[in-house]
Amino acid sequence: MTENVVVLGAGYAGAGAINKLQSELGGNARLTWIADVDYHLVLHEAHRVIRDPDARSDITFPIDQIADPSTRFIKDEVVGLDVDEQVVELADNDDVDYDYVLVALGSQTAYYGIPGLEEHSLTLKSLDDALEIHEAVKEASQDATRGEPAQVVIGGAGLSGIQTAGEIAEFRDNHRAPIEIHLVEALEEIFPGNDPEIQQALRDLLEDAGVRIHTDDPITEATDDHIEFDEGEPLEHDVLVWTGGITGRDALDDAEIEKEHNRVNVEANFQTSDERVFAVGDSAIIDQGDQPAPPTAQAAWQAAEVVGENISRAIENRPLKTWEHEDKGTVVSVGEKAVAHEIKPAFGLSLPVDTFSGVPAKNLKKMIAARWIADITSWNEARKSWPSL
């Protein structure tokens, strides 16, 4: 019997899994891909669009560049998952039946119950978000003067917050725009939970770029023109961007599978509490022993390979593989510059330092993105995208 396999989402996990499933399934299954956009976005480069909207053409790839002709694609919003009836519920189209479904819907922004934050902030979870930030910063700077510069505040100094601050600084410098940039973090240091060496290297680049850093004081409320802190004085803003955390998608609210904050609990083989439902990427909390796999692009890329093979194995009643996240290091951009940390040696070569910046770090970050683009499309597409990465 031919099985119906449905993949939800066109992010790293969804696109990577589709790529793997197309090579694994052969004639054993009908493959359906459902996403609310008809392209794949290289999300960890979306911040480039904040500086230059033209970069979008180099970091978005139409579904038909990834999907085989035999793969059915439906552009629609997933609004529910009924595991008893084995159907995916869509906003505009008929429900889609499945024998196996892979939830790779990504995440949405978490606001932690901070009053006014959702109503008064922009986020960076999509291409449209990046374009909206660009327009907001541009408009605010046009209404500002050197004496009264536009105040742009980024809440959350993790990866997205740091890279957003760096791009806005590049926009400011490229356009000689009167902008002051503030990066706000509730915890004691930027890039929380990471090695002090990379934290300091990123702080140095941000401060060199004129970004004002505020740490160790959580936001308690946001209004249309300022944010308030637990201890410090209020901070005015013309543009407020919030990058402070993630939670699961609303589409999974009523799905009868084990979840935590609407992210699906899964074993290291990506199977959920329902053996017909797999989950991967930011949608999932993937068991890795002491702590779950990080919600990063790197982890999603690695996991997509294995989950695609495991769905094929499930169809054939073969044992499922377990996955172990391998941290290959961290590369973070601050505008045109970058910092790399604890990069796993390649080709048997060891690196002389744990943390480095400059041209090697910048080109490494570009190469990582180019490799992903090549994996899901072609090296020719990666070559064309290189200048914007």
N, C-alpha and C positions, 0 to 999 in steps of 0.2 A: 504494500500500500504506500502511495506517495504521501509524505507528510507535509503539512503546511508549517513553515517556519517564518515567523514575523519578527522583524527587528525594529525597535522604536528609538528614533533619534539619529541625527546626522552629525553629531560631534565626533571627537576622537574615537571613543569607544564604539559608537554605532558604525561609523565609516570603516574603521579598522576591522570590525567583526564582519561586516558585509564583504569586505575584500577577502577575508579568510574563508568565509562560508561559501563564496562563489567557487573557490578552488577545492573545497572539501566535499560539498554535497553532491556534485555531479547530477545524476538523474534521480537521486533518492528523495528529493524534496522540491516543493515549490517555495520560492523565496520572495517574501514581500517586505518592502522597506517603507516605513512611515515616518515622516518628519514634518515639522511645521514650516520649514523652508526647503527650497529646492536646490540647495547648495551646501557644501561643507565649508565651514569657516575654520581657519587655523587660529583658534581662539587665543593662544598665548602670544600671537602677534597682532591681535585686534587693537591694542593700544596705539599702534602705528597710525591708525585711521584718525585718532584724535588730533594728531599733528597735520596729517595730509590725507584727506578723504580719497584721493586718487589711489592710495595704497590698497584700497579694498579689492581692486581687480587682481591683485597679486596674491591675495590671501583667501580668496573664495573660489571654489571649484564646483561647477555644475554637477548635479547628481549623475548625469549621463556620462561624465568622465570617469566615474567610479563604478557605477552599476552596469552589469552585463545586460544585453538586450533581453535576456530571459528573466531578469529580476524585475518584478512589478514594483513600481514606486507610486506612493500615494502622498500628495502634499495635503496635510491636514493636521489639526491639533488633536492630540490624544487627550481625552477627557476622563477616561476610566478604564479599568482593567477588571473584568469579571472572570475570576479564576475557576469558578464553578461551571460556568457556561463555556469557558475557554474562548472568550471574545475580547477584542480590543474595541473600546467605544470611542468614536470620533465625533468631532464637533459638527462637521458638515456632510460627511459621507456615511454610508451604511457601516454597521459594525463589521469587523474583520475576524473571521474564525482563525484559530491557531491550534496546532498540535504542540508546538513549542514556541515560546516567545522570549525574546531577549529585551529586557528593559535597559535602555541606554539613553534615557531622557535628559541626563545631566542634572543640574541643580538650579535653584533660584536663590536670590539674595535673602539672607537672614537679617532681621532688624532687631532681634533680641528684646522686643517690647519697648524700645526707646521711643518715647512720645515724639510724634512729628517727623521722625526720621524717614519713614517710607514716603510720606507726602511731599517732603521738601528736598529729596536727594535724587540724583541720577545714579545709575549703576553701570557696570561694564560686564554684561553677560551675553552680548550679541553684537552683530554688526550695526544694527540700528542704534544700540546704546552708544557705541563709539562715535557714530555720526552725530548723535544728539549732544554728546559732550563737546564735540568740536564746535558745533553751532552755538552752544551756550557760552563757551569760552570766548569765541570770536565776537559774539554780540556784546558780552560784558566788557571786553577790552575796547570795543569801539565806543562805548559809552563812558570810558574812563579817561583819566588824565594822569600825567606824571605826578601831580600833586595828590591826586586821589585815585590810585591804581585799583583795578578790579581785584577783588579778593576771591581766590579760588581755594577751596578747602577740600582735601581728600581725607576721608575717614577710613582708617584701617591701613596699617603699614606692612601688610603682607606683600606677596609677589605682585598682585594686581595694583595695589595702591602705590607701590614704589614705581612701577613701570608707567602708571598713569601720570604721576608727578613728573617723571622724566620727560614724557612726551609733551606735557603742557609747558615745561620749561623750554623745550626746543621750539615749540610754536611761538612762545614769547620772544625768544631770541631771533628767530627767523623773520618775524614781523615787527620787531621792535615795539612790541605791544606793552602797555602799562599794566602789568599783572604781578601780583604778589601771590605766591603759592605756599600753602600750609599743608603739611602732612601730619595727621593726628593719629596717635596710637595709644590705646588704653593701658597697654602693658609697659614694662620698663624700657624696652628697646625695640627698635624697628626690626622687621623680619623675625618675629618672635619664634622661639623654639629652635633657632638655627645657631650654628657656631659663632662665637663672638668675633672671630676673624672676618667672616663674610659680613656680619652685621656692621662692623666698623668700616669695612671697605665700601659698603653701600652708603652708609652715612656720609663718608667723605665725598663720594660722587654727588650725592644729593645736595650737600652743603655747598660744594663747588658750583653747582648749577643754580644756587640761590634759593633752594627750597628750605623753608623754615620748618623745623621738626619739633613737634610737641609730643612728649611721651609721659607715661605713668599717670594719666588722668582721664578716666572714661567720660565719654559724652553721656549726658543725662537727658538732654532734650534738644530738639531741633525746631527752629521756626523758619519762616520764609526769608529771614535776613541774618540769623545768627545761630550758633550752637552754644549750649551751656555745658559746663563741666562739673564734675563732682566737687572739685576744689578750686580750679583756676577761674580767671575772669572769662566772660563770654567772648566768643570769637565771631566777628561778622563775616558774612560770605555773600558774594554775588552768585557764585556757583558752588554747589555742594555735591561732591561725588562720594558715594558710600561703597566701599569694597570690603566690608568688615567680616563677612562670613557667609556660609551657605546652608541651605536646608533642601529637603526633597521637593519634588514637584507636586502641585495640588492634584494632578491626575491620579496619583496613587493614594489619595485620602481614604478611599473606601475599598481598596484592594485587600483581600483577605490573605495577606502574607505577612510574615514577621517584619516589622519596620521599627526604625528609631528616628524620630524627627522627620518622618516621611522618606527617609533613605532606607533601602531594602537591606535587611541582614542576609548575607550570603556566606556560604562556606568557601574554602579556598579553591573549590572547583566551580564556583560561580552559581551553584544551584541554590535556590531559595527554599523556604519551607514547603513550597509546592514544586515537585520534581519536574513539572512542565514549564516552570518559569525560571529563567536565568536572569541575572542582573550584573551590570558592570559599569565602570566609570563613576562619575559623581553621584549617580542614582543609588549606588550600592555602598554598604559598609562591609568591606571584604575581610573576612577573618584571616589574620596573619599572625596569630599567636598573641604576643604581648600587646600589640596595638594594631588597628586596622590599616590597610594600605592607604597611603596619602591620596587625597583627591587632586592629583596632578596629571598633566598631559603625559608625562613620562610613564606613570603607572597605567594610565588608560591604554597607551600604545602597547605596552607589554601584555596587559591582560586581554586585549582584543584578540591577539593571536591564539591564546589558549582557549578562550570561551568559544570562539568559532569552531575549533577542533572538537571541543567537548560536546557541543550541540550535535555535531555529526556523530560522535561516539554514542550519545544518548539514543539517537535514532537507530543505531546499529546494535544497541544493547551491549556496548563495550564499556569497560571501566573508564571512569572519567579521570582526567589528569588533575593534579593539584598544582596550584600556581604559587610561586613565592616571589614577591616583589624584590627586584634588584635595583638598589639606588646607584645610579650611574653618575651622580653628581648634580650640581646645581649651576645654572647660568641665568643671570638676571640682568636685564638691560636698564640703563638710566639714560634715556635719550639715545644719542649716537654711541654712547660708551656702554661697557658691560663688565660684570664681575663673574668669574667662574670659580667654583669651589669644589674640592675633592672629586675632580673628574676622574672616572675610572680609566686606567691606562689602556691604550689601544695598541694592538699589534705587538704586545709584549714590551712596550716601552713604558718606563716610569717617568712621571713628571717631577721636576725638581722642587716644586712648591705646591702647597695645598690650595692657595688662593692666588689668583692672578687676574689682571685686567688688561687694558690696552687692546691693540689690534688682535692678538691671539684670542682673547675672550670674545670680542665682537664677532670675529669670523667663526668661532666655534658655535655661537648662538645661531648665526645664519645657517651654518651647516646642519645643525640639528633640525631646524625647520625645513630646510631643503630636502633632507633625507626623508622626512615624513611625507612631504608633498610627492616626492618621487615614488615612495612606496604605494601610495593610493592612486596616483595618476601616472606620471612618467618623469624621467630626468629632464626632458625638454621643458616641461611645465615648471619644474624646480629651477631650472636655469633662468627662465623668464621672470620668475618671482624674486630672484636673488637680490636685486637692487633695493627692494622694499622691505626685506627681512631684517 
